[in-house]
Amino acid sequence: MYLMIWEFHTKPGFDRSFEEAYGQNGLWDRLFRQDTEFLGTELLKCSEMNGHYVTIDRWTTEEAYKSFKERMKSEIKSIDERCSNLTDHEAPLGGFFNNSFAFSR
């Protein structure tokens, strides 16, 4: 599994709009779900810093993610523009591989 992880800081007063756009069934999730290689998204809100979020988008492979990005360039750009007023900071933390589905204590 390939995970694409992003970090965001929302503008004051935009948390709810951000959560609606970036969470499950939001703009990004609906776009990604058009591809059968997309496995889901998670939106994590920091408990210690207001307006700090992380998204984790899961794909079957890195190649599937990159192929989707290439095919959907214009749609991605359009959503990026629609959401640009929601954040002060947006940065990819990177792509990660998860070869284990079990967690140990």
Biotite code that builds the C-alpha atoms (Angstrom):
import biotite.structure as struc

atoms = struc.array([
    struc.Atom([0.000, 0.000, 0.000], chain_id="A", res_id=1, res_name="MET", atom_name="CA", element="C"),
    struc.Atom([1.189, 3.532, -0.762], chain_id="A", res_id=2, res_name="TYR", atom_name="CA", element="C"),
    struc.Atom([0.309, 6.434, 1.555], chain_id="A", res_id=3, res_name="LEU", atom_name="CA", element="C"),
    struc.Atom([0.501, 10.069, 0.512], chain_id="A", res_id=4, res_name="MET", atom_name="CA", element="C"),
    struc.Atom([0.620, 12.282, 3.599], chain_id="A", res_id=5, res_name="ILE", atom_name="CA", element="C"),
    struc.Atom([0.013, 16.045, 3.666], chain_id="A", res_id=6, res_name="TRP", atom_name="CA", element="C"),
    struc.Atom([0.168, 18.655, 6.420], chain_id="A", res_id=7, res_name="GLU", atom_name="CA", element="C"),
    struc.Atom([-2.130, 21.689, 6.591], chain_id="A", res_id=8, res_name="PHE", atom_name="CA", element="C"),
    struc.Atom([-2.641, 24.742, 8.796], chain_id="A", res_id=9, res_name="HIS", atom_name="CA", element="C"),
    struc.Atom([-6.038, 26.295, 8.317], chain_id="A", res_id=10, res_name="THR", atom_name="CA", element="C"),
    struc.Atom([-6.773, 29.990, 8.329], chain_id="A", res_id=11, res_name="LYS", atom_name="CA", element="C"),
    struc.Atom([-8.608, 31.107, 11.478], chain_id="A", res_id=12, res_name="PRO", atom_name="CA", element="C"),
    struc.Atom([-12.324, 30.392, 11.209], chain_id="A", res_id=13, res_name="GLY", atom_name="CA", element="C"),
    struc.Atom([-11.983, 27.927, 8.309], chain_id="A", res_id=14, res_name="PHE", atom_name="CA", element="C"),
    struc.Atom([-11.683, 24.610, 10.170], chain_id="A", res_id=15, res_name="ASP", atom_name="CA", element="C"),
    struc.Atom([-15.209, 23.444, 9.362], chain_id="A", res_id=16, res_name="ARG", atom_name="CA", element="C"),
    struc.Atom([-14.934, 24.308, 5.658], chain_id="A", res_id=17, res_name="SER", atom_name="CA", element="C"),
    struc.Atom([-11.542, 22.621, 5.517], chain_id="A", res_id=18, res_name="PHE", atom_name="CA", element="C"),
    struc.Atom([-12.894, 19.466, 7.173], chain_id="A", res_id=19, res_name="GLU", atom_name="CA", element="C"),
    struc.Atom([-15.783, 19.363, 4.704], chain_id="A", res_id=20, res_name="GLU", atom_name="CA", element="C"),
    struc.Atom([-13.435, 19.674, 1.710], chain_id="A", res_id=21, res_name="ALA", atom_name="CA", element="C"),
    struc.Atom([-10.669, 17.339, 2.907], chain_id="A", res_id=22, res_name="TYR", atom_name="CA", element="C"),
    struc.Atom([-12.521, 14.734, 4.953], chain_id="A", res_id=23, res_name="GLY", atom_name="CA", element="C"),
    struc.Atom([-14.438, 11.657, 3.907], chain_id="A", res_id=24, res_name="GLN", atom_name="CA", element="C"),
    struc.Atom([-16.934, 12.463, 1.137], chain_id="A", res_id=25, res_name="ASN", atom_name="CA", element="C"),
    struc.Atom([-15.243, 15.848, 0.677], chain_id="A", res_id=26, res_name="GLY", atom_name="CA", element="C"),
    struc.Atom([-14.067, 17.300, -2.623], chain_id="A", res_id=27, res_name="LEU", atom_name="CA", element="C"),
    struc.Atom([-10.773, 15.416, -2.610], chain_id="A", res_id=28, res_name="TRP", atom_name="CA", element="C"),
    struc.Atom([-12.229, 12.097, -1.495], chain_id="A", res_id=29, res_name="ASP", atom_name="CA", element="C"),
    struc.Atom([-14.895, 12.217, -4.207], chain_id="A", res_id=30, res_name="ARG", atom_name="CA", element="C"),
    struc.Atom([-12.281, 12.972, -6.856], chain_id="A", res_id=31, res_name="LEU", atom_name="CA", element="C"),
    struc.Atom([-9.949, 10.204, -5.691], chain_id="A", res_id=32, res_name="PHE", atom_name="CA", element="C"),
    struc.Atom([-12.780, 7.648, -5.497], chain_id="A", res_id=33, res_name="ARG", atom_name="CA", element="C"),
    struc.Atom([-13.115, 7.887, -9.277], chain_id="A", res_id=34, res_name="GLN", atom_name="CA", element="C"),
    struc.Atom([-10.046, 5.621, -9.410], chain_id="A", res_id=35, res_name="ASP", atom_name="CA", element="C"),
    struc.Atom([-10.362, 1.963, -8.397], chain_id="A", res_id=36, res_name="THR", atom_name="CA", element="C"),
    struc.Atom([-6.778, 2.026, -7.070], chain_id="A", res_id=37, res_name="GLU", atom_name="CA", element="C"),
    struc.Atom([-7.727, 4.560, -4.375], chain_id="A", res_id=38, res_name="PHE", atom_name="CA", element="C"),
    struc.Atom([-8.278, 2.873, -1.002], chain_id="A", res_id=39, res_name="LEU", atom_name="CA", element="C"),
    struc.Atom([-9.457, 5.747, 1.180], chain_id="A", res_id=40, res_name="GLY", atom_name="CA", element="C"),
    struc.Atom([-8.523, 8.915, 2.991], chain_id="A", res_id=41, res_name="THR", atom_name="CA", element="C"),
    struc.Atom([-8.150, 9.942, 6.610], chain_id="A", res_id=42, res_name="GLU", atom_name="CA", element="C"),
    struc.Atom([-8.262, 13.454, 7.996], chain_id="A", res_id=43, res_name="LEU", atom_name="CA", element="C"),
    struc.Atom([-6.480, 13.851, 11.326], chain_id="A", res_id=44, res_name="LEU", atom_name="CA", element="C"),
    struc.Atom([-6.903, 16.954, 13.500], chain_id="A", res_id=45, res_name="LYS", atom_name="CA", element="C"),
    struc.Atom([-4.140, 17.807, 15.957], chain_id="A", res_id=46, res_name="CYS", atom_name="CA", element="C"),
    struc.Atom([-5.259, 17.825, 19.587], chain_id="A", res_id=47, res_name="SER", atom_name="CA", element="C"),
    struc.Atom([-2.472, 20.210, 20.614], chain_id="A", res_id=48, res_name="GLU", atom_name="CA", element="C"),
    struc.Atom([-2.469, 22.890, 17.928], chain_id="A", res_id=49, res_name="MET", atom_name="CA", element="C"),
    struc.Atom([-5.599, 24.580, 16.568], chain_id="A", res_id=50, res_name="ASN", atom_name="CA", element="C"),
    struc.Atom([-6.020, 24.409, 12.824], chain_id="A", res_id=51, res_name="GLY", atom_name="CA", element="C"),
    struc.Atom([-3.294, 21.798, 12.318], chain_id="A", res_id=52, res_name="HIS", atom_name="CA", element="C"),
    struc.Atom([-4.290, 18.792, 10.192], chain_id="A", res_id=53, res_name="TYR", atom_name="CA", element="C"),
    struc.Atom([-2.771, 15.823, 8.419], chain_id="A", res_id=54, res_name="VAL", atom_name="CA", element="C"),
    struc.Atom([-4.348, 13.872, 5.578], chain_id="A", res_id=55, res_name="THR", atom_name="CA", element="C"),
    struc.Atom([-3.443, 10.311, 4.666], chain_id="A", res_id=56, res_name="ILE", atom_name="CA", element="C"),
    struc.Atom([-4.514, 9.152, 1.220], chain_id="A", res_id=57, res_name="ASP", atom_name="CA", element="C"),
    struc.Atom([-4.154, 5.417, 0.635], chain_id="A", res_id=58, res_name="ARG", atom_name="CA", element="C"),
    struc.Atom([-3.462, 3.930, -2.802], chain_id="A", res_id=59, res_name="TRP", atom_name="CA", element="C"),
    struc.Atom([-2.709, 0.397, -3.938], chain_id="A", res_id=60, res_name="THR", atom_name="CA", element="C"),
    struc.Atom([0.701, 1.443, -5.323], chain_id="A", res_id=61, res_name="THR", atom_name="CA", element="C"),
    struc.Atom([2.865, 4.498, -5.857], chain_id="A", res_id=62, res_name="GLU", atom_name="CA", element="C"),
    struc.Atom([2.431, 4.034, -9.603], chain_id="A", res_id=63, res_name="GLU", atom_name="CA", element="C"),
    struc.Atom([-1.372, 4.152, -9.247], chain_id="A", res_id=64, res_name="ALA", atom_name="CA", element="C"),
    struc.Atom([-1.117, 7.425, -7.335], chain_id="A", res_id=65, res_name="TYR", atom_name="CA", element="C"),
    struc.Atom([1.240, 9.009, -9.869], chain_id="A", res_id=66, res_name="LYS", atom_name="CA", element="C"),
    struc.Atom([-0.861, 7.818, -12.807], chain_id="A", res_id=67, res_name="SER", atom_name="CA", element="C"),
    struc.Atom([-4.000, 9.299, -11.248], chain_id="A", res_id=68, res_name="PHE", atom_name="CA", element="C"),
    struc.Atom([-2.253, 12.633, -10.654], chain_id="A", res_id=69, res_name="LYS", atom_name="CA", element="C"),
    struc.Atom([-1.150, 12.769, -14.279], chain_id="A", res_id=70, res_name="GLU", atom_name="CA", element="C"),
    struc.Atom([-4.577, 11.850, -15.712], chain_id="A", res_id=71, res_name="ARG", atom_name="CA", element="C"),
    struc.Atom([-6.484, 14.231, -13.444], chain_id="A", res_id=72, res_name="MET", atom_name="CA", element="C"),
    struc.Atom([-4.207, 17.304, -13.589], chain_id="A", res_id=73, res_name="LYS", atom_name="CA", element="C"),
    struc.Atom([-6.944, 19.761, -14.518], chain_id="A", res_id=74, res_name="SER", atom_name="CA", element="C"),
    struc.Atom([-9.414, 18.450, -11.920], chain_id="A", res_id=75, res_name="GLU", atom_name="CA", element="C"),
    struc.Atom([-6.719, 18.569, -9.213], chain_id="A", res_id=76, res_name="ILE", atom_name="CA", element="C"),
    struc.Atom([-5.805, 22.132, -10.163], chain_id="A", res_id=77, res_name="LYS", atom_name="CA", element="C"),
    struc.Atom([-9.467, 23.175, -10.041], chain_id="A", res_id=78, res_name="SER", atom_name="CA", element="C"),
    struc.Atom([-9.993, 21.782, -6.529], chain_id="A", res_id=79, res_name="ILE", atom_name="CA", element="C"),
    struc.Atom([-6.679, 23.263, -5.379], chain_id="A", res_id=80, res_name="ASP", atom_name="CA", element="C"),
    struc.Atom([-7.880, 26.684, -6.522], chain_id="A", res_id=81, res_name="GLU", atom_name="CA", element="C"),
    struc.Atom([-11.269, 26.249, -4.811], chain_id="A", res_id=82, res_name="ARG", atom_name="CA", element="C"),
    struc.Atom([-9.584, 25.307, -1.520], chain_id="A", res_id=83, res_name="CYS", atom_name="CA", element="C"),
    struc.Atom([-6.686, 27.771, -1.580], chain_id="A", res_id=84, res_name="SER", atom_name="CA", element="C"),
    struc.Atom([-8.481, 30.245, 0.696], chain_id="A", res_id=85, res_name="ASN", atom_name="CA", element="C"),
    struc.Atom([-8.844, 27.658, 3.496], chain_id="A", res_id=86, res_name="LEU", atom_name="CA", element="C"),
    struc.Atom([-5.201, 27.287, 4.514], chain_id="A", res_id=87, res_name="THR", atom_name="CA", element="C"),
    struc.Atom([-2.126, 29.301, 5.461], chain_id="A", res_id=88, res_name="ASP", atom_name="CA", element="C"),
    struc.Atom([0.159, 26.309, 4.997], chain_id="A", res_id=89, res_name="HIS", atom_name="CA", element="C"),
    struc.Atom([-0.005, 23.167, 2.867], chain_id="A", res_id=90, res_name="GLU", atom_name="CA", element="C"),
    struc.Atom([2.904, 20.801, 2.341], chain_id="A", res_id=91, res_name="ALA", atom_name="CA", element="C"),
    struc.Atom([3.396, 17.179, 1.368], chain_id="A", res_id=92, res_name="PRO", atom_name="CA", element="C"),
    struc.Atom([5.136, 15.217, 4.100], chain_id="A", res_id=93, res_name="LEU", atom_name="CA", element="C"),
    struc.Atom([5.877, 12.529, 1.541], chain_id="A", res_id=94, res_name="GLY", atom_name="CA", element="C"),
    struc.Atom([4.876, 9.212, 0.129], chain_id="A", res_id=95, res_name="GLY", atom_name="CA", element="C"),
    struc.Atom([5.229, 6.166, 2.374], chain_id="A", res_id=96, res_name="PHE", atom_name="CA", element="C"),
    struc.Atom([4.939, 2.437, 1.888], chain_id="A", res_id=97, res_name="PHE", atom_name="CA", element="C"),
    struc.Atom([2.920, 0.342, 4.323], chain_id="A", res_id=98, res_name="ASN", atom_name="CA", element="C"),
    struc.Atom([3.630, -3.341, 3.891], chain_id="A", res_id=99, res_name="ASN", atom_name="CA", element="C"),
    struc.Atom([2.170, -4.321, 7.250], chain_id="A", res_id=100, res_name="SER", atom_name="CA", element="C"),
    struc.Atom([-1.445, -4.068, 8.300], chain_id="A", res_id=101, res_name="PHE", atom_name="CA", element="C"),
    struc.Atom([-0.882, -5.315, 11.853], chain_id="A", res_id=102, res_name="ALA", atom_name="CA", element="C"),
    struc.Atom([0.107, -3.058, 14.707], chain_id="A", res_id=103, res_name="PHE", atom_name="CA", element="C"),
    struc.Atom([2.019, -4.318, 17.722], chain_id="A", res_id=104, res_name="SER", atom_name="CA", element="C"),
    struc.Atom([1.875, -2.955, 21.237], chain_id="A", res_id=105, res_name="ARG", atom_name="CA", element="C"),
])
